[in-house]
């Protein structure tokens, strides 16, 4: 017998449960746009008929925000309405198959927002922190890394030392290349800051190879061996250049080199991994678990850079984490400021419960972010500590969010519109 307020039957009910009579049902899936850090955040709230019981997820894709929102509002919300939220695996596979032409980052982020919200909701129903659903803690905190950059080795070394004084034991270092755009280095080595911001400064791969390896090696000499140094190439080299880069940075003692190659060139990782002792990390652009499994079979990488929203949420991310553990590969999840505090907290639940964990990228959020997202986790003494409250522990203030509207479409896309010195398009 259905409850009096059961509403319409689900579009895709589970045959093992009378969802029209389920005690807890999904009544709505709502989306919210906000930009307290400047980049657009797309937040998903899965609501139920029980007052105050909801789950929060993050579907943030800064370059295709409105497309992801349309998938959520127009396609996934109607599919979930009326379902019992408990069957996360079934709902995940149903949504994954529902588009027929599966995959892609737009679908991945939409699915990731739903999936994390369902896990948050389940943990809240059980009155348990999210990490307890994944087997509980295997560590007290997740080691975190922060970012520094500079015009030369001395400036970078000073910033590394400042990060060490704040407790960080892992620091990503990025060096500016004179006269060129350089990922992660403010100013790009040019006096024309507007040219860098508007992507009018070119990328110069030859200049990068001549300049940056020497700076990284000199930073290591200046800071000593008691801090782990990381560097992000950001997919801007081709396979030949990548081999040259690894040869030049062997003496820098790097913890890992991130995104040495683009996803389109990952077939070259085995050759590079076999030839160089420099640890390799990749994966923030991956939207399909098969992209990871192809590299983990070898294994041909040392760190998996999982971006939980884009991969489709915690359900597939935790499976990749388990595969990493079996292959001796460590996790180094993606966590910049365009991954909201909701996604960061969800990722932290995975970090804290996985033996494969290595290090977590830790965004430093601006003060307004903490108003919009009460419970935002911040690094303390170089580590992230999860909440022990039910769910992932981060909430969403709708009123505060409205005070921070998102940029117009394409405003954030300019960041990815990069060209080489000869005018050809370059991967960002």
C-alpha positions in Angstrom: 0.0 0.0 0.0 1.5 3.3 -1.1 1.8 6.1 1.4 -0.9 8.9 0.9 1.8 11.4 -0.2 3.8 8.9 -2.3 3.5 11.0 -5.5 4.1 9.7 -9.0 5.9 6.4 -9.5 9.6 6.5 -10.3 10.5 6.4 -14.0 12.9 3.5 -13.3 11.9 1.6 -10.2 14.0 -1.1 -8.6 12.1 -4.4 -8.8 13.2 -5.5 -5.4 11.5 -2.7 -3.4 8.1 -1.1 -3.5 9.5 2.4 -3.9 6.0 4.0 -3.9 5.7 2.8 -0.3 9.3 3.3 0.7 9.7 5.1 4.0 12.4 7.4 2.5 12.1 8.6 -1.1 13.9 11.2 -3.2 11.4 14.1 -3.6 13.7 16.5 -5.5 17.1 17.0 -7.0 18.0 20.7 -6.9 21.1 22.5 -8.3 22.7 25.8 -7.3 25.3 28.0 -8.9 27.7 30.1 -6.9 31.2 31.6 -7.1 32.5 32.7 -3.7 36.1 31.9 -4.9 35.6 33.4 -8.3 35.3 30.1 -10.3 31.8 28.6 -10.7 30.7 25.9 -8.3 27.7 23.7 -9.2 26.2 22.2 -6.1 23.6 19.3 -6.1 21.1 18.8 -3.3 19.2 15.5 -3.2 16.1 16.0 -1.0 13.8 13.5 0.7 10.4 13.5 2.2 11.9 13.5 5.7 12.3 17.0 7.0 15.9 18.1 7.1 17.3 15.0 5.5 19.2 15.7 2.3 22.6 15.0 0.7 25.0 17.4 -0.9 27.2 16.8 -3.9 29.5 18.8 -6.2 29.2 18.7 -10.0 31.6 21.6 -10.7 33.0 21.8 -14.2 34.2 25.4 -14.6 34.3 25.4 -18.4 30.9 23.6 -19.1 28.9 24.5 -16.0 25.6 25.2 -17.7 25.8 22.0 -19.8 26.3 19.9 -16.6 23.4 21.8 -14.9 21.1 21.0 -17.8 21.9 17.3 -17.6 21.1 17.3 -13.9 17.9 19.4 -14.1 16.4 18.1 -17.3 17.4 14.5 -17.3 18.7 13.1 -14.0 16.3 14.8 -11.5 13.2 13.3 -13.1 14.9 9.9 -13.2 15.7 10.0 -9.5 12.4 11.4 -8.2 10.6 8.8 -6.3 13.5 6.4 -5.8 14.7 5.0 -2.5 18.1 6.8 -2.1 19.7 3.8 -0.4 20.6 1.8 -3.6 23.5 3.9 -4.7 25.1 1.3 -6.9 21.9 0.7 -8.8 21.2 4.4 -9.3 24.8 5.0 -10.4 24.7 2.3 -13.1 21.2 3.4 -14.2 22.3 7.0 -14.7 25.5 5.9 -16.4 23.5 3.9 -19.0 20.6 6.3 -19.4 22.3 8.5 -22.0 23.1 5.5 -24.2 26.2 7.3 -25.5 28.0 6.9 -22.3 30.9 8.8 -20.9 32.4 12.3 -21.2 33.2 14.9 -18.6 29.8 16.6 -18.7 28.0 13.4 -17.9 30.7 12.4 -15.4 30.4 15.6 -13.4 26.6 15.4 -13.3 26.7 11.8 -12.2 29.4 12.7 -9.6 27.2 15.4 -8.1 24.4 12.9 -7.6 26.6 10.1 -6.4 28.3 12.1 -3.6 25.0 13.6 -2.5 23.6 10.0 -2.2 26.6 8.9 -0.1 26.2 12.0 2.1 22.5 11.3 2.5 23.1 7.6 3.4 25.7 8.5 6.1 23.4 11.1 7.6 20.6 8.5 7.7 22.9 6.2 9.6 24.2 9.0 11.9 27.7 8.3 10.9 30.6 10.2 9.3 31.0 9.3 5.6 34.4 7.7 6.1 32.9 5.1 8.5 30.8 3.7 5.6 34.1 3.0 3.7 35.6 0.9 6.5 36.6 3.6 8.9 39.8 5.4 9.3 43.2 3.9 8.5 45.1 7.2 9.3 44.5 10.2 11.6 44.8 12.8 8.8 45.4 13.1 5.1 48.8 14.5 4.2 48.3 17.7 2.1 50.3 19.7 -0.4 50.1 23.4 -1.2 51.3 25.4 -4.2 54.1 28.0 -4.5 55.6 29.7 -7.6 58.2 32.3 -8.4 60.4 34.0 -10.9 63.6 32.2 -9.9 64.9 29.5 -7.6 65.6 31.8 -4.7 62.0 33.2 -4.6 60.5 29.7 -4.8 62.8 28.4 -2.1 61.7 31.2 0.2 58.1 30.3 -0.4 58.8 26.6 0.2 60.3 27.6 3.5 57.2 29.6 4.4 55.0 26.7 3.6 57.2 24.5 5.8 56.7 26.9 8.6 52.9 26.4 8.2 53.4 22.7 8.6 53.4 21.5 5.0 55.7 18.6 4.2 54.7 18.5 0.5 54.9 21.6 -1.7 54.2 21.9 -5.4 56.7 24.3 -7.1 56.1 26.1 -10.4 58.6 28.3 -12.1 57.9 31.2 -14.5 59.5 31.2 -17.9 60.6 34.7 -19.0 58.3 36.1 -21.7 56.0 33.1 -21.8 52.8 31.7 -20.3 53.7 29.1 -17.7 51.1 27.0 -15.8 50.9 27.7 -12.1 53.3 30.6 -12.1 51.6 33.9 -11.6 52.8 36.6 -14.1 54.1 33.9 -16.4 57.5 35.6 -16.3 56.3 38.6 -18.3 55.7 42.1 -17.2 52.4 42.2 -19.1 50.1 40.7 -16.5 47.0 41.4 -18.7 48.6 39.4 -21.6 48.9 36.4 -19.3 45.4 36.7 -17.9 43.9 37.1 -21.4 46.0 34.3 -22.8 47.9 36.6 -25.2 51.2 35.4 -23.9 52.2 32.2 -25.7 53.4 28.9 -24.4 57.1 28.2 -25.2 58.0 24.5 -24.8 61.6 25.0 -25.8 62.0 27.9 -23.3 60.3 25.8 -20.6 62.7 22.9 -21.2 65.7 25.2 -21.1 64.7 27.1 -18.0 62.5 25.1 -15.6 64.5 21.9 -14.9 67.5 23.9 -13.8 65.2 26.0 -11.5 63.7 22.9 -9.9 67.1 21.4 -9.3 68.4 24.6 -7.8 65.3 24.8 -5.5 66.1 21.3 -4.2 69.7 22.4 -3.4 68.4 25.5 -1.5 65.7 23.8 0.5 67.4 20.5 1.3 65.9 17.0 1.5 63.4 17.4 4.4 60.5 18.5 2.2 58.8 16.7 -0.7 58.7 18.8 -3.9 56.2 18.3 -6.7 55.8 19.8 -10.1 52.9 20.0 -12.6 53.7 20.0 -16.4 50.0 20.3 -17.0 50.0 18.2 -20.2 52.0 20.8 -22.2 54.7 18.5 -23.5 54.7 16.0 -26.3 56.2 12.5 -25.7 59.7 13.4 -27.0 59.8 16.6 -24.9 58.5 14.6 -21.9 61.4 12.2 -22.1 63.9 15.1 -22.3 62.2 16.8 -19.3 62.5 13.7 -17.1 66.2 13.4 -17.9 66.8 17.0 -16.9 65.0 16.8 -13.6 66.4 13.6 -12.2 68.6 15.5 -9.7 65.7 17.5 -8.3 64.4 14.6 -6.2 60.8 15.2 -7.1 58.0 13.4 -5.2 56.2 13.3 -8.5 55.8 15.0 -11.8 52.1 15.6 -12.6 50.4 15.4 -16.0 53.6 15.0 -17.9 51.5 14.0 -20.9 47.9 14.7 -22.0 45.3 11.9 -21.8 45.5 11.5 -25.6 49.2 10.4 -25.2 49.0 8.1 -22.2 50.1 5.1 -24.3 53.6 6.6 -23.9 53.6 6.4 -20.1 54.9 2.8 -20.0 58.1 3.8 -22.0 58.7 6.9 -19.9 58.0 5.0 -16.6 60.4 2.2 -17.5 63.2 4.6 -18.6 63.1 7.2 -15.7 63.2 6.9 -11.9 61.1 10.1 -11.6 57.6 9.2 -10.2 54.7 10.0 -12.5 51.2 11.2 -11.5 48.2 11.6 -13.9 44.4 11.5 -13.9 42.7 14.8 -13.1 41.3 14.9 -16.6 40.0 11.3 -16.6 36.3 10.8 -16.8 36.2 7.1 -17.3 37.6 4.3 -15.0 39.0 2.6 -18.0 41.5 5.4 -18.5 42.9 4.6 -15.1 42.8 0.8 -15.4 44.8 0.9 -18.6 47.7 2.6 -16.7 47.3 0.6 -13.5 47.6 -2.8 -15.2 51.4 -2.2 -15.7 51.5 -0.2 -13.5 52.8 2.6 -15.7 52.2 5.4 -13.2 53.0 6.0 -9.5 50.1 8.2 -8.4 46.5 8.4 -9.5 45.2 11.9 -9.7 41.5 11.2 -9.2 39.1 14.1 -9.5 36.0 12.7 -7.8 33.3 14.8 -9.4 34.5 14.3 -13.0 35.1 10.5 -12.6 31.4 10.1 -11.6 31.6 10.3 -7.8 32.8 8.2 -5.0 31.3 5.0 -6.3 33.9 4.6 -9.2 36.6 6.5 -7.4 36.7 4.0 -4.5 36.9 1.2 -7.0 40.0 2.8 -8.6 41.4 3.4 -5.1 41.1 -0.3 -4.4 42.8 -1.2 -7.7 45.6 1.2 -6.8 46.1 -0.6 -3.5 46.4 -3.9 -5.3 48.9 -2.5 -7.8 51.1 -0.5 -5.4 50.0 2.8 -6.8 49.3 5.8 -4.5 46.4 8.2 -4.6 47.0 11.9 -5.1 43.5 13.3 -5.6 42.8 16.5 -7.5 41.7 19.3 -5.1 42.1 22.8 -6.5 39.7 25.7 -5.7 37.4 24.8 -8.6 36.6 21.6 -6.7 34.2 22.9 -4.1 34.5 22.2 -0.3 31.7 19.6 -0.7 33.9 17.6 -3.2 37.0 18.1 -1.0 35.2 16.7 2.0 33.9 13.7 0.0 37.4 13.1 -1.4 38.8 13.3 2.1 36.5 10.5 3.3 38.1 8.3 0.6 41.7 9.4 1.5 41.2 8.7 5.2 39.9 5.2 4.6 42.2 4.0 1.8 45.6 2.2 2.3 46.5 3.5 -1.2 46.5 7.1 -0.2 49.6 9.2 -0.8 48.9 12.9 -0.7 46.0 15.3 -1.2 46.0 18.6 -3.1 44.6 21.1 -0.7 43.0 24.3 -1.9 43.2 27.4 0.2 39.7 28.9 -0.1 38.9 32.6 0.2 36.9 33.7 3.3 33.5 33.9 1.4 33.8 30.2 0.6 33.6 29.4 4.3 30.3 31.4 4.6 28.7 29.6 1.6 30.0 26.2 2.7 29.9 25.9 6.5 32.3 23.2 7.6 34.9 23.7 4.9 37.9 21.7 5.8 41.2 23.6 6.0 44.7 22.2 6.2 46.2 22.2 9.7 49.9 21.5 10.2 50.1 20.2 6.6 47.2 17.8 6.9 43.4 17.5 6.4 41.3 16.1 9.2 37.8 14.9 8.3 34.7 15.8 10.3 33.2 13.2 12.6 29.7 14.6 12.2 27.2 12.6 10.1 27.8 12.7 6.3 30.8 14.4 4.8 30.4 17.3 7.2 30.1 20.3 4.8 26.8 22.2 4.4 25.5 24.7 1.9 24.1 28.2 2.8 21.7 29.0 -0.1 21.3 32.7 1.0 25.0 33.3 1.2 25.5 31.5 -2.1 23.2 34.0 -3.9 25.5 36.8 -2.9 28.2 35.4 -5.1 26.8 34.9 -8.7 28.9 33.0 -11.2 30.7 34.6 -14.1 29.0 34.8 -17.5 29.4 31.7 -19.7 32.8 31.7 -21.5 34.4 34.1 -19.0 36.2 31.3 -17.3 36.9 29.4 -20.5 39.5 32.0 -21.5 41.9 30.3 -19.0 42.0 27.3 -21.4 42.5 29.2 -24.7 46.3 28.9 -25.0 48.5 29.1 -28.1 52.1 28.3 -28.9 54.7 30.7 -30.1 53.9 29.9 -33.7 50.2 30.6 -33.1 48.9 27.0 -33.0 46.5 25.9 -30.3 48.2 24.4 -27.2 46.7 22.2 -24.5 46.1 24.3 -21.4 
